[in-house]
Amino acid sequence: MTKRKPPKAADEAFYAAAAQEPPLPDAGDPLALFAAWLKDAEASEPNDPNSMALATADGSGLPDVRMVLLKGVDARGFVFYTNTESAKGLHLAAGAKAALLFHWKSLRRQVRVRGPVERVTDAEADAYFATRPRGSQIGAWASDQSRAMSDRLALERRVAEYALKFGVKPVPRPPHWSGYRVLPLGIEFWRDRPFRLHERLAFTRPAPDKPWTVARLFP
């Protein structure tokens, strides 16, 4: 039997502080709690505090997951942007449901989200696309995301072609590029606690326009 290593000093300090924290509030708006946690992550995570794992499934039900960036969150849900003809875009066209996972290692916290997915409006997509760096805008035109290419040169050639096409003019949003909003039916908050007796608080609702119910879960 392998002996469990004693906790590091950093672990001991973390768990000592955690023991003094009150339990998560089991009332109120989970999206407000998420916003507070995201703000904490922005202050402590070294890279991309808005990164999240996005899980979808293909037509056969086989799941797939990848990292994307959260680009907006409000009372309606969680927004990300992508090529609508990519693998995830095709999955969402076939079955408009998804799951998200945020994991903030510096805080020892995670949030899980599940729900149906809807496309953002053209106005929302246009507004966000206009804020992207010009290179990213051109890349959205040049990349047939998730599809096979002959070699790297093929991509670089397409980038050069679109850069020449648009010149110094504003780059419009491609018709195959937009955003998706995950409308949460479930949001679960997880905090690391001593002896793996972690804290889990799960908010659920039957539909996006219904009130939340909350339950504390065994770790």
Secondary structure, DSSP 8 states (H G I E B T S, - for coil): --------HHHHHHHHHHTTS----SSS-HHHHHHHHHHHHHHH-SS-TTEEEEEEE-TT--EEEEEEE--EESSS-EEEEEETTSHHHHHHHHS-EEEEEEEETTTTEEEEEEEEEEE--HHHHHHHHHHS-HHHHHHHHH--TTS--S-HHHHHHHHHHHHHHHTTS-----TTEEEEEE--SEEEEEE--GGG--EEEEEE-SSTTS--EEEEE--
